[in-house]
């Protein structure tokens, strides 16, 4: 018991006293790796399924919008419970953090089972609702079947990973996610080509990889200094779910609305053929990979923000925020330049023999590269607001990029410019979201620093 208390005390000291620049980098390395590996999960499926055909590639893109819904629910419980845990650990109230950890985990697993069962019962109408054309539909059902079977593991793995991260134990989370990601890459070609399972093989590989990663993450929770998951700590209490809702609703809004936006994009792109769906799917996966690095860095910032906010060290929170904005913006500028120049070659990696896919994808990718550097501030502002418990402001900024601006831009631009409207809609939404998020975030930062002055 004394060793556990000492480990918790040492972690608290590190999180509240180490220079924030060094601390964020220390926290961010494993979370960046974790996010990139998670992105590779989806890119691997797209790459190998791309060898089958354009319709199969489109099917993976269609199902990806459903996987984003699963991720949204996982982030809801993971960020909701994790934000609360980091603040309580900052206040050195370990028992309350332990109760929240188990409540968040078991709740997410139960929701995952419900979604998986309902999805299997209604798999055909669900596939059509997600945007499948008649030619894509058979491939969608094959792939979606296995994704639905693995839903409880996928959802609760996200919860465990985020809870470990908010405790300052991101390395344990990284090990579980990385192991699953590497396994998925190895199993994809075996199931697709050797076992001749086609697109269903990609789904099966993803399901098995998620399940194994889930077990490794559970083991990671038993490591020294980490909060253990135990059913005896589960509490079905209104106050706990209120905290999960407050901390998790911005993530649910951000990720959930992003999935709905993908469904809308797939349905509108489908009017221009399977090549359009496949191209936009490829662009989404590439941008998801780039964005994963930014989100990973932001996830390194969040526990630093949560611990120090809970300890009322607001000056460290402000320094951590602006350091994170600067680093991610510089990274995105470099990525945007290279992406703009190499766009056709990057798209061709996934569908080399389909010139329509390359042409549509290249233009859309370049359009998004133009607005890409703005995402650094948008993401960090949202994570800052979410971590300190500003649920309304965080939810608004989360909704802005993928719902408040993207869907209207998509509908409006498609009406006037057709397929070109589909290709440029995300870039237009990014600019609007940046202009919307900045004043909200700066106002909250100023309020926080006013509190800092009162404490001093």
C-alpha positions as CSV (number, residue, x, y, z in Angstrom):
1,X,0.0,0.0,0.0
2,X,2.9,2.4,0.9
3,X,4.6,1.7,-2.4
4,X,1.3,2.5,-4.3
5,X,0.9,5.7,-2.4
6,X,4.5,6.7,-3.1
7,X,4.1,5.9,-6.8
8,X,1.0,8.2,-6.8
9,X,2.8,10.9,-4.9
10,X,5.8,10.8,-7.3
11,X,3.4,11.0,-10.3
12,X,1.7,14.0,-8.8
13,X,5.0,15.7,-8.2
14,X,6.1,15.1,-11.8
15,X,2.9,16.3,-13.3
16,X,2.8,19.6,-11.3
17,X,6.5,20.5,-11.1
18,X,8.4,19.3,-14.2
19,X,8.8,22.1,-16.8
20,X,5.6,21.9,-19.0
21,X,7.5,21.7,-22.4
22,X,9.5,18.7,-21.2
23,X,6.5,17.1,-19.5
24,X,4.2,17.4,-22.5
25,X,6.8,15.9,-24.8
26,X,7.3,13.0,-22.3
27,X,3.5,12.5,-22.2
28,X,3.0,13.0,-26.0
29,X,5.5,10.5,-27.4
30,X,3.5,7.4,-26.4
31,X,0.1,9.0,-27.2
32,X,1.3,10.1,-30.7
33,X,2.5,6.5,-31.3
34,X,-0.8,5.2,-30.0
35,X,-2.9,7.5,-32.3
36,X,-0.7,6.8,-35.3
37,X,-1.1,3.1,-34.8
38,X,-4.8,3.5,-34.4
39,X,-4.9,5.4,-37.7
40,X,-2.8,2.6,-39.3
41,X,-5.5,0.1,-38.3
42,X,-7.8,1.8,-40.9
43,X,-5.2,2.6,-43.4
44,X,-4.0,-1.0,-43.5
45,X,-7.5,-2.2,-44.3
46,X,-7.9,0.4,-47.1
47,X,-4.5,-0.4,-48.6
48,X,-5.0,-4.2,-48.7
49,X,-8.6,-4.1,-49.7
50,X,-7.6,-1.6,-52.5
51,X,-6.0,-4.6,-54.2
52,X,-9.5,-6.2,-54.5
53,X,-11.2,-3.3,-56.3
54,X,-12.8,0.2,-56.2
55,X,-16.1,-1.0,-54.8
56,X,-14.4,-2.9,-52.0
57,X,-12.3,0.2,-51.2
58,X,-15.5,2.2,-51.0
59,X,-17.1,-0.3,-48.6
60,X,-14.2,0.1,-46.1
61,X,-14.8,3.9,-46.3
62,X,-18.6,3.4,-45.8
63,X,-18.0,1.2,-42.7
64,X,-15.4,3.6,-41.4
65,X,-18.2,6.1,-40.7
66,X,-19.8,3.5,-38.4
67,X,-16.5,2.8,-36.8
68,X,-16.2,6.5,-36.0
69,X,-19.5,6.2,-34.1
70,X,-18.1,3.3,-32.1
71,X,-15.0,5.5,-31.4
72,X,-17.2,8.4,-30.5
73,X,-18.9,6.3,-27.8
74,X,-15.5,5.0,-26.6
75,X,-14.2,8.5,-26.4
76,X,-17.3,9.6,-24.6
77,X,-16.8,7.2,-21.7
78,X,-13.0,7.4,-21.9
79,X,-12.6,11.1,-21.9
80,X,-15.6,11.6,-19.6
81,X,-14.2,9.3,-16.9
82,X,-10.5,10.2,-17.7
83,X,-11.0,14.0,-17.3
84,X,-12.6,13.5,-14.0
85,X,-9.9,11.0,-12.9
86,X,-7.1,13.4,-13.8
87,X,-8.7,16.2,-11.8
88,X,-9.2,14.0,-8.8
89,X,-5.7,12.7,-8.9
90,X,-4.5,16.3,-9.1
91,X,-6.5,16.8,-5.9
92,X,-5.0,13.5,-4.5
93,X,-8.4,11.8,-4.2
94,X,-7.4,8.4,-5.5
95,X,-10.4,6.5,-4.3
96,X,-12.9,8.7,-6.2
97,X,-10.7,8.2,-9.3
98,X,-10.8,4.4,-8.9
99,X,-14.6,4.4,-8.7
100,X,-14.9,6.5,-11.8
101,X,-12.4,4.2,-13.7
102,X,-14.5,1.0,-13.2
103,X,-17.8,2.8,-13.8
104,X,-16.7,4.2,-17.1
105,X,-15.2,0.9,-18.3
106,X,-18.1,-1.4,-17.5
107,X,-20.6,1.1,-18.8
108,X,-18.8,1.3,-22.1
109,X,-18.6,-2.5,-22.5
110,X,-22.3,-2.9,-21.9
111,X,-23.1,-0.2,-24.5
112,X,-20.7,-1.9,-26.9
113,X,-22.6,-5.2,-26.6
114,X,-26.0,-3.4,-27.2
115,X,-24.7,-1.6,-30.3
116,X,-23.1,-4.8,-31.7
117,X,-26.2,-6.9,-31.3
118,X,-28.6,-4.3,-32.7
119,X,-26.2,-3.7,-35.7
120,X,-26.1,-7.5,-36.5
121,X,-29.9,-7.7,-36.5
122,X,-30.3,-4.7,-38.8
123,X,-27.1,-5.1,-40.8
124,X,-28.7,-4.6,-44.3
125,X,-30.6,-1.4,-43.6
126,X,-27.6,-0.1,-41.6
127,X,-25.3,-0.7,-44.6
128,X,-27.6,1.3,-46.9
129,X,-28.0,4.1,-44.3
130,X,-24.2,4.5,-44.1
131,X,-24.1,5.3,-47.8
132,X,-23.6,2.0,-49.7
133,X,-24.5,1.9,-53.3
134,X,-25.9,-1.3,-54.8
135,X,-22.5,-2.3,-56.1
136,X,-20.8,-1.6,-52.7
137,X,-23.5,-3.1,-50.5
138,X,-22.3,-6.8,-50.6
139,X,-18.7,-5.8,-49.6
140,X,-20.0,-3.5,-46.9
141,X,-22.0,-6.3,-45.2
142,X,-19.1,-8.6,-45.2
143,X,-16.8,-6.1,-43.6
144,X,-19.4,-4.7,-41.2
145,X,-20.3,-8.1,-39.8
146,X,-16.9,-8.5,-38.1
147,X,-16.7,-4.9,-37.0
148,X,-20.0,-5.3,-35.2
149,X,-18.8,-8.5,-33.5
150,X,-15.8,-6.7,-32.2
151,X,-17.7,-3.5,-31.1
152,X,-17.5,-4.2,-27.3
153,X,-13.7,-4.7,-27.4
154,X,-13.1,-1.7,-29.7
155,X,-15.2,0.6,-27.5
156,X,-13.9,-0.4,-24.1
157,X,-10.3,-0.5,-25.4
158,X,-10.6,3.2,-26.1
159,X,-11.8,3.7,-22.6
160,X,-8.9,1.8,-21.0
161,X,-6.4,3.6,-23.2
162,X,-7.7,7.1,-22.3
163,X,-8.0,6.3,-18.6
164,X,-4.3,5.2,-18.6
165,X,-3.3,8.3,-20.4
166,X,-5.2,10.6,-18.1
167,X,-3.4,8.9,-15.2
168,X,0.0,9.8,-16.8
169,X,0.6,6.2,-17.8
170,X,0.4,6.6,-21.6
171,X,3.1,4.0,-22.2
172,X,0.9,1.2,-20.9
173,X,-1.9,2.4,-23.2
174,X,0.6,2.6,-26.1
175,X,1.7,-1.0,-25.7
176,X,-1.8,-2.3,-25.9
177,X,-2.9,-0.3,-28.9
178,X,0.4,-0.8,-30.7
179,X,0.3,-4.6,-30.3
180,X,-3.2,-4.6,-31.8
181,X,-2.2,-2.4,-34.7
182,X,0.9,-4.5,-35.6
183,X,-1.2,-7.7,-35.4
184,X,-3.8,-6.1,-37.7
185,X,-1.2,-5.3,-40.3
186,X,0.1,-8.9,-40.2
187,X,-3.3,-10.5,-40.3
188,X,-4.8,-8.4,-43.1
189,X,-3.0,-10.0,-46.0
190,X,-3.3,-13.5,-44.5
191,X,-7.0,-13.3,-44.1
192,X,-7.7,-11.4,-47.3
193,X,-5.5,-13.3,-49.7
194,X,-4.2,-16.5,-48.1
195,X,-7.6,-17.6,-46.6
196,X,-9.4,-15.9,-49.5
197,X,-11.9,-14.1,-47.2
198,X,-11.7,-10.9,-49.3
199,X,-13.0,-7.8,-47.6
200,X,-14.5,-9.9,-44.8
201,X,-11.0,-11.0,-44.0
202,X,-10.0,-7.4,-43.3
203,X,-12.9,-7.0,-40.9
204,X,-12.0,-10.3,-39.2
205,X,-8.4,-9.2,-38.8
206,X,-9.5,-5.9,-37.2
207,X,-11.9,-7.7,-34.8
208,X,-9.2,-10.1,-33.6
209,X,-6.6,-7.4,-33.2
210,X,-9.0,-5.2,-31.2
211,X,-9.8,-8.1,-28.9
212,X,-6.1,-8.9,-28.2
213,X,-5.3,-5.2,-27.7
214,X,-8.2,-5.1,-25.2
215,X,-6.7,-7.9,-23.1
216,X,-3.2,-6.2,-23.1
217,X,-4.8,-2.9,-22.0
218,X,-6.5,-4.7,-19.1
219,X,-3.2,-6.1,-18.0
220,X,-1.7,-2.6,-18.2
221,X,-4.2,-1.4,-15.6
222,X,-2.6,-3.8,-13.1
223,X,0.8,-2.2,-13.4
224,X,2.4,-0.3,-10.5
225,X,0.8,3.1,-9.8
226,X,-2.1,2.5,-12.2
227,X,-5.8,2.3,-11.1
228,X,-7.1,-1.2,-11.3
229,X,-10.4,-2.0,-13.0
230,X,-12.7,-3.9,-10.5
231,X,-16.4,-4.6,-10.6
232,X,-16.7,-3.9,-6.9
233,X,-15.8,-0.3,-7.7
234,X,-18.6,0.0,-10.2
235,X,-21.3,2.5,-9.1
236,X,-24.5,3.1,-11.0
237,X,-24.9,6.7,-9.6
238,X,-26.4,9.7,-11.3
239,X,-23.5,12.0,-10.1
240,X,-20.9,9.8,-11.8
241,X,-22.7,9.7,-15.1
242,X,-23.2,13.4,-14.9
243,X,-19.4,13.8,-14.7
244,X,-18.9,11.4,-17.6
245,X,-21.5,13.3,-19.6
246,X,-19.8,16.7,-18.8
247,X,-16.4,15.5,-19.7
248,X,-17.3,13.2,-22.5
249,X,-20.0,15.0,-24.5
250,X,-17.5,17.2,-26.4
251,X,-15.8,14.0,-27.6
252,X,-19.1,12.4,-28.5
253,X,-20.1,15.6,-30.3
254,X,-16.8,15.9,-32.1
255,X,-16.4,12.2,-33.2
256,X,-20.1,11.4,-33.5
257,X,-20.8,14.3,-35.7
258,X,-17.7,13.6,-37.7
259,X,-19.2,10.1,-38.4
260,X,-22.5,11.6,-39.5
261,X,-20.6,14.1,-41.7
262,X,-18.8,11.1,-43.3
263,X,-22.2,9.4,-43.9
264,X,-23.4,12.6,-45.6
265,X,-20.3,12.9,-47.7
266,X,-20.5,9.2,-48.8
267,X,-24.1,9.6,-49.8
268,X,-23.5,12.8,-51.8
269,X,-20.3,11.5,-53.3
270,X,-22.1,8.3,-54.3
271,X,-24.1,10.3,-56.8
272,X,-20.8,10.7,-58.8
273,X,-20.0,6.9,-58.7
274,X,-18.0,4.4,-56.7
275,X,-14.7,6.2,-57.7
276,X,-15.8,9.3,-55.8
277,X,-16.7,7.4,-52.7
278,X,-13.4,5.5,-52.8
279,X,-11.4,8.7,-53.4
280,X,-13.0,10.6,-50.6
281,X,-12.5,7.5,-48.4
282,X,-8.8,7.4,-49.1
283,X,-8.4,11.2,-48.5
284,X,-10.3,10.8,-45.1
285,X,-7.9,8.0,-44.1
286,X,-4.8,10.0,-45.0
287,X,-6.1,13.1,-43.2
288,X,-7.0,11.0,-40.3
289,X,-3.4,9.7,-40.1
290,X,-2.0,13.3,-40.1
291,X,-4.6,14.4,-37.6
292,X,-3.8,11.4,-35.4
293,X,-0.3,12.9,-34.7
294,X,-1.9,16.2,-33.7
295,X,-4.5,14.5,-31.5
296,X,-1.8,12.4,-30.0
297,X,0.2,15.5,-29.0
298,X,-3.0,17.0,-27.6
299,X,-3.5,13.9,-25.6
300,X,-0.1,14.4,-24.1
301,X,-1.2,17.9,-23.2
302,X,-4.5,16.9,-21.6
303,X,-3.2,15.1,-18.4
304,X,-0.8,17.9,-17.8
305,X,-3.7,20.3,-18.1
306,X,-6.0,18.2,-15.9
307,X,-3.5,17.7,-13.1
308,X,-2.4,21.3,-13.0
309,X,-5.9,22.6,-13.2
310,X,-6.9,20.4,-10.4
311,X,-3.9,21.6,-8.4
312,X,-4.9,25.3,-9.3
313,X,-1.6,25.9,-11.1
314,X,-3.2,27.9,-13.9
315,X,-0.1,29.5,-15.2
316,X,1.3,26.0,-16.0
317,X,-2.0,25.2,-17.8
318,X,-1.7,28.4,-20.0
319,X,2.0,27.7,-20.8
320,X,1.1,24.1,-21.7
321,X,-1.7,25.2,-24.0
322,X,0.3,27.7,-26.1
323,X,3.3,25.3,-26.3
324,X,1.0,22.6,-27.7
325,X,-0.6,25.1,-30.2
326,X,2.8,26.2,-31.5
327,X,4.3,22.7,-31.9
328,X,1.2,21.2,-33.7
329,X,0.9,24.2,-36.0
330,X,4.5,24.0,-37.2
331,X,4.1,20.3,-37.8
332,X,0.9,20.8,-39.8
333,X,2.5,23.5,-42.0
334,X,5.3,21.1,-42.9
335,X,2.8,18.2,-43.5
336,X,0.6,20.5,-45.7
337,X,3.4,21.5,-47.9
338,X,4.6,18.0,-48.5
339,X,1.0,16.7,-48.9
340,X,0.2,19.4,-51.5
341,X,3.2,18.6,-53.6
342,X,3.0,14.8,-53.4
343,X,-0.8,14.5,-53.5
344,X,-1.2,12.3,-56.7
345,X,1.5,9.9,-55.6
346,X,0.0,9.5,-52.1
347,X,-3.4,8.7,-53.5
348,X,-1.9,6.3,-56.1
349,X,-0.5,4.2,-53.2
350,X,-4.1,3.0,-52.5
351,X,-5.6,2.7,-56.0
352,X,-2.8,2.9,-58.6
353,X,-4.9,1.5,-61.5
354,X,-7.9,3.8,-61.2
355,X,-7.2,7.3,-62.7
356,X,-10.6,8.6,-61.7
357,X,-9.9,7.8,-58.0
358,X,-6.4,9.5,-58.3
359,X,-7.8,12.6,-59.9
360,X,-10.7,13.1,-57.5
361,X,-8.6,12.3,-54.5
362,X,-5.6,14.5,-55.4
363,X,-7.8,17.6,-55.8
364,X,-9.6,16.9,-52.5
365,X,-6.4,16.2,-50.6
366,X,-4.8,19.5,-51.9
367,X,-7.8,21.5,-50.9
368,X,-7.6,20.1,-47.4
369,X,-3.9,20.7,-47.2
370,X,-4.5,24.5,-47.6
371,X,-6.5,24.7,-44.4
372,X,-4.7,22.0,-42.5
373,X,-2.4,24.3,-40.4
374,X,-5.5,25.8,-38.7
375,X,-6.3,22.4,-37.1
376,X,-3.6,22.8,-34.5
377,X,-5.4,25.6,-32.7
378,X,-8.9,24.1,-33.2
379,X,-7.9,20.7,-31.7
380,X,-5.9,22.2,-28.7
381,X,-8.7,24.7,-27.9
382,X,-11.3,21.9,-27.8
383,X,-9.1,19.6,-25.7
384,X,-8.3,22.5,-23.2
385,X,-11.9,23.4,-22.8
386,X,-12.9,19.8,-22.4
387,X,-10.2,18.9,-19.8
388,X,-11.0,21.8,-17.5
389,X,-14.7,20.9,-17.5
390,X,-16.1,23.7,-19.8
391,X,-18.5,21.2,-21.3
392,X,-20.7,23.7,-23.2
393,X,-17.8,25.6,-24.8
394,X,-16.0,22.4,-25.6
395,X,-19.1,20.9,-27.2
396,X,-19.6,24.0,-29.3
397,X,-16.1,24.0,-30.6
398,X,-16.2,20.2,-31.2
399,X,-19.4,20.6,-33.2
400,X,-18.2,23.5,-35.2
401,X,-15.8,21.7,-37.6
402,X,-17.8,18.6,-38.5
403,X,-21.4,19.7,-38.0
404,X,-22.1,23.4,-37.6
405,X,-20.0,24.3,-40.7
406,X,-19.1,21.1,-42.6
407,X,-22.6,19.8,-43.3
408,X,-24.0,23.2,-44.4
409,X,-20.8,23.8,-46.5
410,X,-21.1,20.3,-48.1
411,X,-24.8,20.8,-49.0
412,X,-24.3,24.3,-50.3
413,X,-21.1,23.7,-52.3
414,X,-22.4,20.5,-53.8
415,X,-25.5,22.4,-55.0
416,X,-23.4,25.0,-56.8
417,X,-20.2,23.1,-57.8
418,X,-21.2,19.4,-57.9
419,X,-18.3,17.0,-57.2
420,X,-15.9,19.9,-56.7
421,X,-18.1,21.0,-53.8
422,X,-17.6,17.6,-52.1
423,X,-13.8,18.0,-52.5
424,X,-13.5,21.5,-51.0
425,X,-16.2,21.4,-48.3
426,X,-13.8,20.3,-45.5
427,X,-11.4,23.1,-46.2
428,X,-14.1,25.7,-46.0
429,X,-15.4,24.2,-42.7
430,X,-11.9,24.3,-41.2
431,X,-11.5,28.0,-41.8
432,X,-15.0,28.7,-40.3
433,X,-14.3,26.5,-37.3
434,X,-11.0,28.3,-36.6
435,X,-12.6,31.7,-36.6
436,X,-15.4,30.4,-34.4
437,X,-13.1,28.6,-31.8
438,X,-10.6,31.4,-31.3
439,X,-12.6,34.0,-29.4
440,X,-14.3,31.3,-27.2
441,X,-11.0,29.8,-26.2
442,X,-9.2,33.1,-25.5
443,X,-12.1,34.3,-23.3
444,X,-11.9,31.1,-21.1
445,X,-8.1,31.5,-20.9
446,X,-8.5,35.0,-19.7
447,X,-11.1,34.0,-17.1
448,X,-8.7,31.3,-15.8
449,X,-5.8,33.7,-15.5
450,X,-8.0,36.1,-13.6
451,X,-8.5,33.3,-11.0
452,X,-4.8,32.8,-11.0
453,X,-4.3,36.4,-10.0
454,X,-6.8,36.1,-7.2
455,X,-5.0,33.0,-5.8
456,X,-1.7,34.9,-5.8
